[in-house]
Structures are given as structure tokens and as C-alpha cells.
């Protein structure tokens, strides 16, 4: 079932690129920009990752942390994060439970039968744990409107 604005965000605990467990509840009292992406080392994902990092000062000034999630292994994510000089937290949903709970599964990516990954999506979770913004790409090749994300965060403070 699709995640809608106003509902409580589904909770999760995933590993980051340093093998630490990170829970959404760790950010209670802060706004979270939750970004799902199909895969490390792919063109649009690289662009989105760098754009989110470039906008990190905007997010920080609005009491927001960025969490990015893909189904890649933490080992792949670690190299990708280093190569792109990303300052925010990247999490591995290797068992695909979180992409299911947020209803952002993209099936058969790149026409590879059975290769199910995250679709590109952004959710803003407010300090009370409610979804304040939900955007899911019509296909993984589409980027979000970054200005709209910042504008939405601006309404939360």
C-alpha cells in the first residue's frame, strides 16, 4: 500500500556503510529526507547522490538529515559513497524489507527478470515521525524536484 502524507512513517533498522545499525527512530525530533535509489554506480543515481550532497547545507539549515537507501550491499555502497564524496548516511536494504514497507519496489530493473530493486523515491519525515512529503518516480530515470523538497522542509520549521 502506498505511503501517504500524514501517516506515520514505517520504522526500520538497517546497516550503514560502516556496519552500524541505523534506525529511523534515531532521528526522532529531526526532519528526515529519506531517499530511495535503484543502485550505486548508475548514472541517474550518481547525479541524485551528488545533488543531495550539494544541497546538504539547505537541508541542515532546516533541521533535516538525509538517509539514502538502496538494496546494494554495504560494501558496494561504501566504495560508491567514497567515490562521490557523499557526507550523508547510506543504508543497505539488502533483504528488501524497507522497500516493501514503503511500497517502492521496481521489478525487473533494466529488463533483468527477477532483479527487484528500489524505485527512485523521496519521503520527508517530520520531527514527529509523520510523512510530510511523498514522491515516487514514474520510472527510475526521473529525478525529484530538489527545490520542492527544500520548500517542503521550510514549512516544517
CORMOSUL-V405671 format. One line per field, one symbol per residue. psi: psi as a letter, one per 20 degrees, with the letter a starting at -180 (. if undefined). burial: 1 if it has 9 or more other C-alpha atoms within 8 Angstrom, else 0. A space follows every 50 residues. Layout:
psi = ???
burial = ???
This chain:
psi = pqpqpiqpppqrprqaijkqppqhiijpiqqpooppqgqqkqghhggggh ggghjhhgggiklqqpppprjqqhgghggggghjlpirppqolhjjhhhg hjlkpoqlpkkopinpaprpqpppprijjqpippppqhriipqrohhhgg gghhii.
burial = 00101000100001111000011100110111111111110001110111 01100100110111111111110101110110010101111110010011 01111111100000011111111111101111110110010110000011 0110000
